[in-house]
Amino acid sequence: MSWSIEIDTNTCIGSGMCAGVAPDHFELVEGYSKTLQDRSEPSEEVVDAAESCPVEAILVKEVATGKVVAPEE
């Protein structure tokens, strides 16, 4: 199973929480979040990063099913 990681660039405020929580998956570029990879193996760090985003700009989904993994609604 793999996950897709999407960042809504219109929503991102560049808090850096994602890069702090999951530095292997996110970085800040010119003050905004960027994924290091568009896909990832399931990882608690990725979920934690999406859940910690203050504006919920990160969306994590299962590639095969499209089911949203994080953030939880």
Predicted model as a PDB file, atoms N, CA, C, CB and O in Angstrom, pLDDT in the B-factor column:
MODEL        1                                                                  
ATOM      1  N   MET A   1       0.851  -1.179   0.000  1.00 88.00           N  
ATOM      2  CA  MET A   1       0.000   0.000   0.000  1.00 88.00           C  
ATOM      3  C   MET A   1       0.897   1.244   0.000  1.00 88.00           C  
ATOM      4  CB  MET A   1      -0.968  -0.003   1.233  1.00 88.00           C  
ATOM      5  O   MET A   1       1.964   1.260   0.614  1.00 88.00           O  
ATOM      6  N   SER A   2       0.442   2.267  -0.695  1.00 97.00           N  
ATOM      7  CA  SER A   2       1.156   3.544  -0.655  1.00 97.00           C  
ATOM      8  C   SER A   2       0.155   4.672  -0.484  1.00 97.00           C  
ATOM      9  CB  SER A   2       2.001   3.755  -1.939  1.00 97.00           C  
ATOM     10  O   SER A   2      -1.035   4.528  -0.762  1.00 97.00           O  
ATOM     11  N   TRP A   3       0.665   5.777  -0.027  1.00 98.00           N  
ATOM     12  CA  TRP A   3      -0.151   6.966   0.219  1.00 98.00           C  
ATOM     13  C   TRP A   3       0.284   8.087  -0.710  1.00 98.00           C  
ATOM     14  CB  TRP A   3      -0.046   7.415   1.696  1.00 98.00           C  
ATOM     15  O   TRP A   3       1.459   8.200  -1.062  1.00 98.00           O  
ATOM     16  N   SER A   4      -0.677   8.912  -1.102  1.00 98.00           N  
ATOM     17  CA  SER A   4      -0.347  10.149  -1.819  1.00 98.00           C  
ATOM     18  C   SER A   4      -0.381  11.284  -0.787  1.00 98.00           C  
ATOM     19  CB  SER A   4      -1.359  10.423  -3.027  1.00 98.00           C  
ATOM     20  O   SER A   4      -1.184  11.268   0.146  1.00 98.00           O  
ATOM     21  N   ILE A   5       0.491  12.247  -0.971  1.00 98.00           N  
ATOM     22  CA  ILE A   5       0.570  13.400  -0.074  1.00 98.00           C  
ATOM     23  C   ILE A   5       0.381  14.645  -0.923  1.00 98.00           C  
ATOM     24  CB  ILE A   5       1.938  13.441   0.710  1.00 98.00           C  
ATOM     25  O   ILE A   5       1.153  14.900  -1.847  1.00 98.00           O  
ATOM     26  N   GLU A   6      -0.644  15.415  -0.607  1.00 97.00           N  
ATOM     27  CA  GLU A   6      -0.931  16.635  -1.357  1.00 97.00           C  
ATOM     28  C   GLU A   6      -0.916  17.827  -0.405  1.00 97.00           C  
ATOM     29  CB  GLU A   6      -2.301  16.531  -2.087  1.00 97.00           C  
ATOM     30  O   GLU A   6      -1.367  17.734   0.736  1.00 97.00           O  
ATOM     31  N   ILE A   7      -0.399  18.930  -0.887  1.00 97.00           N  
ATOM     32  CA  ILE A   7      -0.418  20.174  -0.116  1.00 97.00           C  
ATOM     33  C   ILE A   7      -1.206  21.202  -0.904  1.00 97.00           C  
ATOM     34  CB  ILE A   7       1.030  20.687   0.188  1.00 97.00           C  
ATOM     35  O   ILE A   7      -0.913  21.467  -2.070  1.00 97.00           O  
ATOM     36  N   ASP A   8      -2.199  21.772  -0.263  1.00 97.00           N  
ATOM     37  CA  ASP A   8      -2.975  22.848  -0.883  1.00 97.00           C  
ATOM     38  C   ASP A   8      -2.161  24.127  -0.729  1.00 97.00           C  
ATOM     39  CB  ASP A   8      -4.414  22.991  -0.230  1.00 97.00           C  
ATOM     40  O   ASP A   8      -2.132  24.732   0.343  1.00 97.00           O  
ATOM     41  N   THR A   9      -1.501  24.532  -1.813  1.00 93.00           N  
ATOM     42  CA  THR A   9      -0.609  25.690  -1.753  1.00 93.00           C  
ATOM     43  C   THR A   9      -1.356  26.993  -1.512  1.00 93.00           C  
ATOM     44  CB  THR A   9       0.185  25.794  -3.030  1.00 93.00           C  
ATOM     45  O   THR A   9      -0.763  27.973  -1.062  1.00 93.00           O  
ATOM     46  N   ASN A  10      -2.650  27.014  -1.807  1.00 95.00           N  
ATOM     47  CA  ASN A  10      -3.439  28.225  -1.544  1.00 95.00           C  
ATOM     48  C   ASN A  10      -3.818  28.342  -0.076  1.00 95.00           C  
ATOM     49  CB  ASN A  10      -4.700  28.232  -2.401  1.00 95.00           C  
ATOM     50  O   ASN A  10      -4.152  29.429   0.395  1.00 95.00           O  
ATOM     51  N   THR A  11      -3.768  27.226   0.650  1.00 97.00           N  
ATOM     52  CA  THR A  11      -4.139  27.209   2.063  1.00 97.00           C  
ATOM     53  C   THR A  11      -2.919  27.290   2.976  1.00 97.00           C  
ATOM     54  CB  THR A  11      -4.934  25.955   2.378  1.00 97.00           C  
ATOM     55  O   THR A  11      -3.001  27.857   4.065  1.00 97.00           O  
ATOM     56  N   CYS A  12      -1.800  26.735   2.550  1.00 97.00           N  
ATOM     57  CA  CYS A  12      -0.581  26.670   3.372  1.00 97.00           C  
ATOM     58  C   CYS A  12      -0.165  28.070   3.829  1.00 97.00           C  
ATOM     59  CB  CYS A  12       0.575  26.002   2.581  1.00 97.00           C  
ATOM     60  O   CYS A  12      -0.123  29.015   3.041  1.00 97.00           O  
ATOM     61  N   ILE A  13       0.141  28.175   5.127  1.00 97.00           N  
ATOM     62  CA  ILE A  13       0.599  29.455   5.681  1.00 97.00           C  
ATOM     63  C   ILE A  13       2.083  29.410   6.057  1.00 97.00           C  
ATOM     64  CB  ILE A  13      -0.239  29.827   6.911  1.00 97.00           C  
ATOM     65  O   ILE A  13       2.631  30.395   6.553  1.00 97.00           O  
ATOM     66  N   GLY A  14       2.728  28.267   5.821  1.00 96.00           N  
ATOM     67  CA  GLY A  14       4.158  28.155   6.081  1.00 96.00           C  
ATOM     68  C   GLY A  14       4.525  28.082   7.540  1.00 96.00           C  
ATOM     69  O   GLY A  14       5.570  28.594   7.939  1.00 96.00           O  
ATOM     70  N   SER A  15       3.688  27.457   8.349  1.00 96.00           N  
ATOM     71  CA  SER A  15       3.978  27.360   9.787  1.00 96.00           C  
ATOM     72  C   SER A  15       5.206  26.510  10.065  1.00 96.00           C  
ATOM     73  CB  SER A  15       2.782  26.782  10.527  1.00 96.00           C  
ATOM     74  O   SER A  15       5.886  26.715  11.070  1.00 96.00           O  
ATOM     75  N   GLY A  16       5.497  25.559   9.186  1.00 96.00           N  
ATOM     76  CA  GLY A  16       6.659  24.690   9.361  1.00 96.00           C  
ATOM     77  C   GLY A  16       6.425  23.498  10.265  1.00 96.00           C  
ATOM     78  O   GLY A  16       7.347  22.724  10.521  1.00 96.00           O  
ATOM     79  N   MET A  17       5.208  23.338  10.752  1.00 97.00           N  
ATOM     80  CA  MET A  17       4.908  22.211  11.638  1.00 97.00           C  
ATOM     81  C   MET A  17       5.193  20.886  10.926  1.00 97.00           C  
ATOM     82  CB  MET A  17       3.432  22.264  12.106  1.00 97.00           C  
ATOM     83  O   MET A  17       5.762  19.975  11.527  1.00 97.00           O  
ATOM     84  N   CYS A  18       4.811  20.772   9.674  1.00 97.00           N  
ATOM     85  CA  CYS A  18       4.999  19.520   8.935  1.00 97.00           C  
ATOM     86  C   CYS A  18       6.478  19.160   8.817  1.00 97.00           C  
ATOM     87  CB  CYS A  18       4.374  19.628   7.540  1.00 97.00           C  
ATOM     88  O   CYS A  18       6.862  18.010   9.030  1.00 97.00           O  
ATOM     89  N   ALA A  19       7.298  20.141   8.478  1.00 97.00           N  
ATOM     90  CA  ALA A  19       8.732  19.900   8.335  1.00 97.00           C  
ATOM     91  C   ALA A  19       9.369  19.558   9.675  1.00 97.00           C  
ATOM     92  CB  ALA A  19       9.417  21.120   7.725  1.00 97.00           C  
ATOM     93  O   ALA A  19      10.328  18.789   9.726  1.00 97.00           O  
ATOM     94  N   GLY A  20       8.846  20.124  10.758  1.00 97.00           N  
ATOM     95  CA  GLY A  20       9.355  19.807  12.078  1.00 97.00           C  
ATOM     96  C   GLY A  20       8.977  18.413  12.534  1.00 97.00           C  
ATOM     97  O   GLY A  20       9.773  17.721  13.169  1.00 97.00           O  
ATOM     98  N   VAL A  21       7.761  18.001  12.209  1.00 97.00           N  
ATOM     99  CA  VAL A  21       7.248  16.694  12.623  1.00 97.00           C  
ATOM    100  C   VAL A  21       7.770  15.580  11.713  1.00 97.00           C  
ATOM    101  CB  VAL A  21       5.713  16.700  12.620  1.00 97.00           C  
ATOM    102  O   VAL A  21       8.092  14.495  12.198  1.00 97.00           O  
ATOM    103  N   ALA A  22       7.859  15.827  10.419  1.00 97.00           N  
ATOM    104  CA  ALA A  22       8.249  14.800   9.451  1.00 97.00           C  
ATOM    105  C   ALA A  22       9.275  15.336   8.454  1.00 97.00           C  
ATOM    106  CB  ALA A  22       7.017  14.280   8.705  1.00 97.00           C  
ATOM    107  O   ALA A  22       8.965  15.497   7.273  1.00 97.00           O  
ATOM    108  N   PRO A  23      10.492  15.613   8.921  1.00 97.00           N  
ATOM    109  CA  PRO A  23      11.500  16.215   8.035  1.00 97.00           C  
ATOM    110  C   PRO A  23      11.921  15.321   6.869  1.00 97.00           C  
ATOM    111  CB  PRO A  23      12.715  16.574   8.834  1.00 97.00           C  
ATOM    112  O   PRO A  23      12.508  15.810   5.903  1.00 97.00           O  
ATOM    113  N   ASP A  24      11.634  14.028   6.941  1.00 96.00           N  
ATOM    114  CA  ASP A  24      11.955  13.134   5.826  1.00 96.00           C  
ATOM    115  C   ASP A  24      10.919  13.219   4.713  1.00 96.00           C  
ATOM    116  CB  ASP A  24      12.062  11.697   6.318  1.00 96.00           C  
ATOM    117  O   ASP A  24      11.106  12.652   3.637  1.00 96.00           O  
ATOM    118  N   HIS A  25       9.810  13.940   4.979  1.00 97.00           N  
ATOM    119  CA  HIS A  25       8.718  14.009   4.010  1.00 97.00           C  
ATOM    120  C   HIS A  25       8.373  15.430   3.554  1.00 97.00           C  
ATOM    121  CB  HIS A  25       7.500  13.375   4.597  1.00 97.00           C  
ATOM    122  O   HIS A  25       7.802  15.615   2.479  1.00 97.00           O  
ATOM    123  N   PHE A  26       8.721  16.438   4.374  1.00 98.00           N  
ATOM    124  CA  PHE A  26       8.346  17.820   4.070  1.00 98.00           C  
ATOM    125  C   PHE A  26       9.520  18.764   4.287  1.00 98.00           C  
ATOM    126  CB  PHE A  26       7.156  18.256   4.933  1.00 98.00           C  
ATOM    127  O   PHE A  26      10.407  18.498   5.099  1.00 98.00           O  
ATOM    128  N   GLU A  27       9.512  19.872   3.549  1.00 97.00           N  
ATOM    129  CA  GLU A  27      10.474  20.948   3.756  1.00 97.00           C  
ATOM    130  C   GLU A  27       9.774  22.268   3.457  1.00 97.00           C  
ATOM    131  CB  GLU A  27      11.746  20.762   2.855  1.00 97.00           C  
ATOM    132  O   GLU A  27       8.729  22.299   2.807  1.00 97.00           O  
ATOM    133  N   LEU A  28      10.357  23.342   3.935  1.00 96.00           N  
ATOM    134  CA  LEU A  28       9.837  24.673   3.612  1.00 96.00           C  
ATOM    135  C   LEU A  28      10.672  25.245   2.478  1.00 96.00           C  
ATOM    136  CB  LEU A  28       9.861  25.620   4.862  1.00 96.00           C  
ATOM    137  O   LEU A  28      11.902  25.257   2.538  1.00 96.00           O  
ATOM    138  N   VAL A  29       9.993  25.715   1.454  1.00 96.00           N  
ATOM    139  CA  VAL A  29      10.653  26.334   0.305  1.00 96.00           C  
ATOM    140  C   VAL A  29      10.017  27.700   0.120  1.00 96.00           C  
ATOM    141  CB  VAL A  29      10.525  25.451  -1.003  1.00 96.00           C  
ATOM    142  O   VAL A  29       8.812  27.814  -0.103  1.00 96.00           O  
ATOM    143  N   GLU A  30      10.839  28.729   0.214  1.00 94.00           N  
ATOM    144  CA  GLU A  30      10.368  30.109   0.099  1.00 94.00           C  
ATOM    145  C   GLU A  30       9.185  30.378   1.023  1.00 94.00           C  
ATOM    146  CB  GLU A  30       9.978  30.413  -1.344  1.00 94.00           C  
ATOM    147  O   GLU A  30       8.251  31.098   0.670  1.00 94.00           O  
ATOM    148  N   GLY A  31       9.247  29.784   2.213  1.00 93.00           N  
ATOM    149  CA  GLY A  31       8.247  30.049   3.242  1.00 93.00           C  
ATOM    150  C   GLY A  31       6.996  29.191   3.191  1.00 93.00           C  
ATOM    151  O   GLY A  31       6.064  29.416   3.963  1.00 93.00           O  
ATOM    152  N   TYR A  32       6.957  28.204   2.290  1.00 95.00           N  
ATOM    153  CA  TYR A  32       5.784  27.337   2.191  1.00 95.00           C  
ATOM    154  C   TYR A  32       6.194  25.876   2.149  1.00 95.00           C  
ATOM    155  CB  TYR A  32       4.958  27.687   0.951  1.00 95.00           C  
ATOM    156  O   TYR A  32       7.302  25.535   1.733  1.00 95.00           O  
ATOM    157  N   SER A  33       5.286  25.026   2.585  1.00 96.00           N  
ATOM    158  CA  SER A  33       5.556  23.602   2.651  1.00 96.00           C  
ATOM    159  C   SER A  33       5.622  22.978   1.264  1.00 96.00           C  
ATOM    160  CB  SER A  33       4.498  22.910   3.482  1.00 96.00           C  
ATOM    161  O   SER A  33       4.891  23.351   0.346  1.00 96.00           O  
ATOM    162  N   LYS A  34       6.534  22.006   1.149  1.00 97.00           N  
ATOM    163  CA  LYS A  34       6.679  21.236  -0.083  1.00 97.00           C  
ATOM    164  C   LYS A  34       6.958  19.799   0.319  1.00 97.00           C  
ATOM    165  CB  LYS A  34       7.823  21.810  -1.003  1.00 97.00           C  
ATOM    166  O   LYS A  34       7.713  19.545   1.258  1.00 97.00           O  
ATOM    167  N   THR A  35       6.345  18.852  -0.397  1.00 97.00           N  
ATOM    168  CA  THR A  35       6.631  17.451  -0.131  1.00 97.00           C  
ATOM    169  C   THR A  35       7.957  17.069  -0.779  1.00 97.00           C  
ATOM    170  CB  THR A  35       5.488  16.547  -0.647  1.00 97.00           C  
ATOM    171  O   THR A  35       8.305  17.565  -1.851  1.00 97.00           O  
ATOM    172  N   LEU A  36       8.681  16.194  -0.122  1.00 97.00           N  
ATOM    173  CA  LEU A  36       9.904  15.670  -0.720  1.00 97.00           C  
ATOM    174  C   LEU A  36       9.576  14.563  -1.711  1.00 97.00           C  
ATOM    175  CB  LEU A  36      10.860  15.150   0.365  1.00 97.00           C  
ATOM    176  O   LEU A  36      10.339  14.291  -2.638  1.00 97.00           O  
ATOM    177  N   GLN A  37       8.405  13.917  -1.496  1.00 94.00           N  
ATOM    178  CA  GLN A  37       7.907  12.886  -2.396  1.00 94.00           C  
ATOM    179  C   GLN A  37       6.387  13.019  -2.454  1.00 94.00           C  
ATOM    180  CB  GLN A  37       8.341  11.448  -1.925  1.00 94.00           C  
ATOM    181  O   GLN A  37       5.756  13.323  -1.442  1.00 94.00           O  
ATOM    182  N   ASP A  38       5.806  12.798  -3.606  1.00 92.00           N  
ATOM    183  CA  ASP A  38       4.348  12.863  -3.714  1.00 92.00           C  
ATOM    184  C   ASP A  38       3.680  11.608  -3.172  1.00 92.00           C  
ATOM    185  CB  ASP A  38       3.940  13.075  -5.160  1.00 92.00           C  
ATOM    186  O   ASP A  38       2.484  11.606  -2.880  1.00 92.00           O  
ATOM    187  N   ARG A  39       4.463  10.541  -3.041  1.00 96.00           N  
ATOM    188  CA  ARG A  39       3.943   9.272  -2.511  1.00 96.00           C  
ATOM    189  C   ARG A  39       4.838   8.786  -1.388  1.00 96.00           C  
ATOM    190  CB  ARG A  39       3.843   8.196  -3.627  1.00 96.00           C  
ATOM    191  O   ARG A  39       6.026   9.103  -1.331  1.00 96.00           O  
ATOM    192  N   SER A  40       4.240   8.008  -0.495  1.00 96.00           N  
ATOM    193  CA  SER A  40       4.969   7.516   0.660  1.00 96.00           C  
ATOM    194  C   SER A  40       4.410   6.171   1.075  1.00 96.00           C  
ATOM    195  CB  SER A  40       4.899   8.517   1.823  1.00 96.00           C  
ATOM    196  O   SER A  40       3.240   5.870   0.841  1.00 96.00           O  
ATOM    197  N   GLU A  41       5.245   5.377   1.684  1.00 96.00           N  
ATOM    198  CA  GLU A  41       4.752   4.200   2.378  1.00 96.00           C  
ATOM    199  C   GLU A  41       4.009   4.708   3.607  1.00 96.00           C  
ATOM    200  CB  GLU A  41       5.922   3.205   2.763  1.00 96.00           C  
ATOM    201  O   GLU A  41       4.311   5.799   4.089  1.00 96.00           O  
ATOM    202  N   PRO A  42       3.052   3.956   4.125  1.00 97.00           N  
ATOM    203  CA  PRO A  42       2.358   4.400   5.336  1.00 97.00           C  
ATOM    204  C   PRO A  42       3.351   4.750   6.446  1.00 97.00           C  
ATOM    205  CB  PRO A  42       1.386   3.315   5.824  1.00 97.00           C  
ATOM    206  O   PRO A  42       4.285   3.998   6.725  1.00 97.00           O  
ATOM    207  N   SER A  43       3.129   5.894   7.063  1.00 95.00           N  
ATOM    208  CA  SER A  43       4.050   6.393   8.076  1.00 95.00           C  
ATOM    209  C   SER A  43       3.288   7.231   9.103  1.00 95.00           C  
ATOM    210  CB  SER A  43       5.180   7.223   7.425  1.00 95.00           C  
ATOM    211  O   SER A  43       2.511   8.116   8.746  1.00 95.00           O  
ATOM    212  N   GLU A  44       3.519   6.944  10.352  1.00 97.00           N  
ATOM    213  CA  GLU A  44       2.880   7.718  11.422  1.00 97.00           C  
ATOM    214  C   GLU A  44       3.334   9.175  11.373  1.00 97.00           C  
ATOM    215  CB  GLU A  44       3.201   7.104  12.802  1.00 97.00           C  
ATOM    216  O   GLU A  44       2.567  10.075  11.715  1.00 97.00           O  
ATOM    217  N   GLU A  45       4.582   9.412  10.949  1.00 97.00           N  
ATOM    218  CA  GLU A  45       5.089  10.793  10.834  1.00 97.00           C  
ATOM    219  C   GLU A  45       4.260  11.615   9.845  1.00 97.00           C  
ATOM    220  CB  GLU A  45       6.566  10.785  10.393  1.00 97.00           C  
ATOM    221  O   GLU A  45       3.974  12.786  10.093  1.00 97.00           O  
ATOM    222  N   VAL A  46       3.878  11.003   8.731  1.00 97.00           N  
ATOM    223  CA  VAL A  46       3.087  11.710   7.717  1.00 97.00           C  
ATOM    224  C   VAL A  46       1.711  12.065   8.281  1.00 97.00           C  
ATOM    225  CB  VAL A  46       2.939  10.848   6.433  1.00 97.00           C  
ATOM    226  O   VAL A  46       1.223  13.179   8.092  1.00 97.00           O  
ATOM    227  N   VAL A  47       1.094  11.113   8.972  1.00 97.00           N  
ATOM    228  CA  VAL A  47      -0.208  11.375   9.603  1.00 97.00           C  
ATOM    229  C   VAL A  47      -0.070  12.486  10.633  1.00 97.00           C  
ATOM    230  CB  VAL A  47      -0.770  10.092  10.267  1.00 97.00           C  
ATOM    231  O   VAL A  47      -0.890  13.404  10.671  1.00 97.00           O  
ATOM    232  N   ASP A  48       0.970  12.409  11.475  1.00 97.00           N  
ATOM    233  CA  ASP A  48       1.182  13.439  12.496  1.00 97.00           C  
ATOM    234  C   ASP A  48       1.380  14.817  11.866  1.00 97.00           C  
ATOM    235  CB  ASP A  48       2.395  13.085  13.365  1.00 97.00           C  
ATOM    236  O   ASP A  48       0.887  15.817  12.386  1.00 97.00           O  
ATOM    237  N   ALA A  49       2.095  14.866  10.755  1.00 98.00           N  
ATOM    238  CA  ALA A  49       2.322  16.146  10.073  1.00 98.00           C  
ATOM    239  C   ALA A  49       1.010  16.722   9.554  1.00 98.00           C  
ATOM    240  CB  ALA A  49       3.319  15.971   8.910  1.00 98.00           C  
ATOM    241  O   ALA A  49       0.742  17.912   9.717  1.00 98.00           O  
ATOM    242  N   ALA A  50       0.194  15.878   8.930  1.00 98.00           N  
ATOM    243  CA  ALA A  50      -1.094  16.349   8.410  1.00 98.00           C  
ATOM    244  C   ALA A  50      -2.004  16.798   9.542  1.00 98.00           C  
ATOM    245  CB  ALA A  50      -1.781  15.249   7.591  1.00 98.00           C  
ATOM    246  O   ALA A  50      -2.706  17.802   9.421  1.00 98.00           O  
ATOM    247  N   GLU A  51      -1.990  16.057  10.638  1.00 97.00           N  
ATOM    248  CA  GLU A  51      -2.840  16.403  11.782  1.00 97.00           C  
ATOM    249  C   GLU A  51      -2.341  17.668  12.495  1.00 97.00           C  
ATOM    250  CB  GLU A  51      -2.893  15.229  12.774  1.00 97.00           C  
ATOM    251  O   GLU A  51      -3.130  18.377  13.119  1.00 97.00           O  
ATOM    252  N   SER A  52      -1.044  17.951  12.406  1.00 97.00           N  
ATOM    253  CA  SER A  52      -0.496  19.112  13.113  1.00 97.00           C  
ATOM    254  C   SER A  52      -0.609  20.407  12.317  1.00 97.00           C  
ATOM    255  CB  SER A  52       0.949  18.863  13.455  1.00 97.00           C  
ATOM    256  O   SER A  52      -0.403  21.489  12.868  1.00 97.00           O  
ATOM    257  N   CYS A  53      -0.932  20.314  11.038  1.00 97.00           N  
ATOM    258  CA  CYS A  53      -1.043  21.518  10.204  1.00 97.00           C  
ATOM    259  C   CYS A  53      -2.190  22.383  10.726  1.00 97.00           C  
ATOM    260  CB  CYS A  53      -1.272  21.143   8.700  1.00 97.00           C  
ATOM    261  O   CYS A  53      -3.332  21.926  10.776  1.00 97.00           O  
ATOM    262  N   PRO A  54      -1.902  23.621  11.113  1.00 97.00           N  
ATOM    263  CA  PRO A  54      -2.943  24.460  11.710  1.00 97.00           C  
ATOM    264  C   PRO A  54      -4.074  24.854  10.754  1.00 97.00           C  
ATOM    265  CB  PRO A  54      -2.320  25.697  12.252  1.00 97.00           C  
ATOM    266  O   PRO A  54      -5.148  25.260  11.197  1.00 97.00           O  
ATOM    267  N   VAL A  55      -3.833  24.734   9.448  1.00 97.00           N  
ATOM    268  CA  VAL A  55      -4.877  25.103   8.479  1.00 97.00           C  
ATOM    269  C   VAL A  55      -5.320  23.909   7.620  1.00 97.00           C  
ATOM    270  CB  VAL A  55      -4.371  26.230   7.570  1.00 97.00           C  
ATOM    271  O   VAL A  55      -6.025  24.078   6.626  1.00 97.00           O  
ATOM    272  N   GLU A  56      -4.898  22.706   8.016  1.00 97.00           N  
ATOM    273  CA  GLU A  56      -5.246  21.469   7.313  1.00 97.00           C  
ATOM    274  C   GLU A  56      -4.959  21.549   5.813  1.00 97.00           C  
ATOM    275  CB  GLU A  56      -6.714  21.144   7.533  1.00 97.00           C  
ATOM    276  O   GLU A  56      -5.801  21.200   4.987  1.00 97.00           O  
ATOM    277  N   ALA A  57      -3.755  22.015   5.480  1.00 98.00           N  
ATOM    278  CA  ALA A  57      -3.363  22.147   4.078  1.00 98.00           C  
ATOM    279  C   ALA A  57      -2.808  20.852   3.494  1.00 98.00           C  
ATOM    280  CB  ALA A  57      -2.338  23.241   3.936  1.00 98.00           C  
ATOM    281  O   ALA A  57      -2.584  20.767   2.286  1.00 98.00           O  
ATOM    282  N   ILE A  58      -2.582  19.836   4.339  1.00 98.00           N  
ATOM    283  CA  ILE A  58      -2.003  18.572   3.895  1.00 98.00           C  
ATOM    284  C   ILE A  58      -3.094  17.512   3.838  1.00 98.00           C  
ATOM    285  CB  ILE A  58      -0.852  18.124   4.834  1.00 98.00           C  
ATOM    286  O   ILE A  58      -3.862  17.339   4.784  1.00 98.00           O  
ATOM    287  N   LEU A  59      -3.148  16.808   2.716  1.00 98.00           N  
ATOM    288  CA  LEU A  59      -4.124  15.742   2.534  1.00 98.00           C  
ATOM    289  C   LEU A  59      -3.368  14.462   2.207  1.00 98.00           C  
ATOM    290  CB  LEU A  59      -5.155  16.093   1.411  1.00 98.00           C  
ATOM    291  O   LEU A  59      -2.585  14.412   1.259  1.00 98.00           O  
ATOM    292  N   VAL A  60      -3.614  13.429   3.007  1.00 98.00           N  
ATOM    293  CA  VAL A  60      -2.973  12.133   2.813  1.00 98.00           C  
ATOM    294  C   VAL A  60      -4.064  11.126   2.455  1.00 98.00           C  
ATOM    295  CB  VAL A  60      -2.176  11.684   4.096  1.00 98.00           C  
ATOM    296  O   VAL A  60      -5.056  10.990   3.172  1.00 98.00           O  
ATOM    297  N   LYS A  61      -3.869  10.419   1.333  1.00 98.00           N  
ATOM    298  CA  LYS A  61      -4.868   9.452   0.867  1.00 98.00           C  
ATOM    299  C   LYS A  61      -4.201   8.139   0.475  1.00 98.00           C  
ATOM    300  CB  LYS A  61      -5.660  10.021  -0.325  1.00 98.00           C  
ATOM    301  O   LYS A  61      -3.038   8.114   0.073  1.00 98.00           O  
ATOM    302  N   GLU A  62      -4.959   7.044   0.600  1.00 97.00           N  
ATOM    303  CA  GLU A  62      -4.499   5.767   0.075  1.00 97.00           C  
ATOM    304  C   GLU A  62      -4.554   5.849  -1.443  1.00 97.00           C  
ATOM    305  CB  GLU A  62      -5.361   4.574   0.616  1.00 97.00           C  
ATOM    306  O   GLU A  62      -5.579   6.237  -2.004  1.00 97.00           O  
ATOM    307  N   VAL A  63      -3.469   5.490  -2.111  1.00 97.00           N  
ATOM    308  CA  VAL A  63      -3.419   5.589  -3.563  1.00 97.00           C  
ATOM    309  C   VAL A  63      -4.448   4.660  -4.216  1.00 97.00           C  
ATOM    310  CB  VAL A  63      -2.011   5.258  -4.067  1.00 97.00           C  
ATOM    311  O   VAL A  63      -5.156   5.074  -5.134  1.00 97.00           O  
ATOM    312  N   ALA A  64      -4.534   3.428  -3.758  1.00 97.00           N  
ATOM    313  CA  ALA A  64      -5.392   2.430  -4.399  1.00 97.00           C  
ATOM    314  C   ALA A  64      -6.878   2.747  -4.284  1.00 97.00           C  
ATOM    315  CB  ALA A  64      -5.128   1.080  -3.801  1.00 97.00           C  
ATOM    316  O   ALA A  64      -7.641   2.507  -5.221  1.00 97.00           O  
ATOM    317  N   THR A  65      -7.295   3.290  -3.127  1.00 97.00           N  
ATOM    318  CA  THR A  65      -8.728   3.482  -2.884  1.00 97.00           C  
ATOM    319  C   THR A  65      -9.171   4.937  -2.884  1.00 97.00           C  
ATOM    320  CB  THR A  65      -9.097   2.868  -1.580  1.00 97.00           C  
ATOM    321  O   THR A  65     -10.359   5.221  -3.038  1.00 97.00           O  
ATOM    322  N   GLY A  66      -8.235   5.858  -2.714  1.00 97.00           N  
ATOM    323  CA  GLY A  66      -8.592   7.274  -2.600  1.00 97.00           C  
ATOM    324  C   GLY A  66      -9.107   7.647  -1.221  1.00 97.00           C  
ATOM    325  O   GLY A  66      -9.502   8.790  -0.990  1.00 97.00           O  
ATOM    326  N   LYS A  67      -9.105   6.681  -0.297  1.00 97.00           N  
ATOM    327  CA  LYS A  67      -9.598   6.933   1.059  1.00 97.00           C  
ATOM    328  C   LYS A  67      -8.677   7.921   1.774  1.00 97.00           C  
ATOM    329  CB  LYS A  67      -9.699   5.609   1.861  1.00 97.00           C  
ATOM    330  O   LYS A  67      -7.455   7.780   1.749  1.00 97.00           O  
ATOM    331  N   VAL A  68      -9.292   8.934   2.417  1.00 97.00           N  
ATOM    332  CA  VAL A  68      -8.514   9.922   3.161  1.00 97.00           C  
ATOM    333  C   VAL A  68      -7.995   9.289   4.447  1.00 97.00           C  
ATOM    334  CB  VAL A  68      -9.369  11.183   3.476  1.00 97.00           C  
ATOM    335  O   VAL A  68      -8.756   8.730   5.236  1.00 97.00           O  
ATOM    336  N   VAL A  69      -6.689   9.390   4.637  1.00 97.00           N  
ATOM    337  CA  VAL A  69      -6.024   8.878   5.827  1.00 97.00           C  
ATOM    338  C   VAL A  69      -5.906   9.988   6.865  1.00 97.00           C  
ATOM    339  CB  VAL A  69      -4.630   8.308   5.477  1.00 97.00           C  
ATOM    340  O   VAL A  69      -6.118   9.759   8.056  1.00 97.00           O  
ATOM    341  N   ALA A  70      -5.567  11.190   6.409  1.00 97.00           N  
ATOM    342  CA  ALA A  70      -5.403  12.327   7.309  1.00 97.00           C  
ATOM    343  C   ALA A  70      -5.572  13.605   6.500  1.00 97.00           C  
ATOM    344  CB  ALA A  70      -4.012  12.293   8.023  1.00 97.00           C  
ATOM    345  O   ALA A  70      -5.244  13.618   5.314  1.00 97.00           O  
ATOM    346  N   PRO A  71      -6.064  14.662   7.094  1.00 96.00           N  
ATOM    347  CA  PRO A  71      -6.480  14.747   8.498  1.00 96.00           C  
ATOM    348  C   PRO A  71      -7.843  14.098   8.702  1.00 96.00           C  
ATOM    349  CB  PRO A  71      -6.519  16.212   8.962  1.00 96.00           C  
ATOM    350  O   PRO A  71      -8.672  14.021   7.796  1.00 96.00           O  
ATOM    351  N   GLU A  72      -8.034  13.639   9.926  1.00 88.00           N  
ATOM    352  CA  GLU A  72      -9.316  13.053  10.264  1.00 88.00           C  
ATOM    353  C   GLU A  72     -10.356  14.149  10.314  1.00 88.00           C  
ATOM    354  CB  GLU A  72      -9.248  12.296  11.602  1.00 88.00           C  
ATOM    355  O   GLU A  72     -10.075  15.280  10.712  1.00 88.00           O  
ATOM    356  N   GLU A  73     -11.559  13.800   9.907  1.00 76.00           N  
ATOM    357  CA  GLU A  73     -12.646  14.793   9.913  1.00 76.00           C  
ATOM    358  C   GLU A  73     -13.324  14.849  11.259  1.00 76.00           C  
ATOM    359  CB  GLU A  73     -13.675  14.476   8.834  1.00 76.00           C  
ATOM    360  O   GLU A  73     -14.259  15.628  11.447  1.00 76.00           O  
TER     361      GLU A  73                                                      
ENDMDL                                                                          
END                                                                             
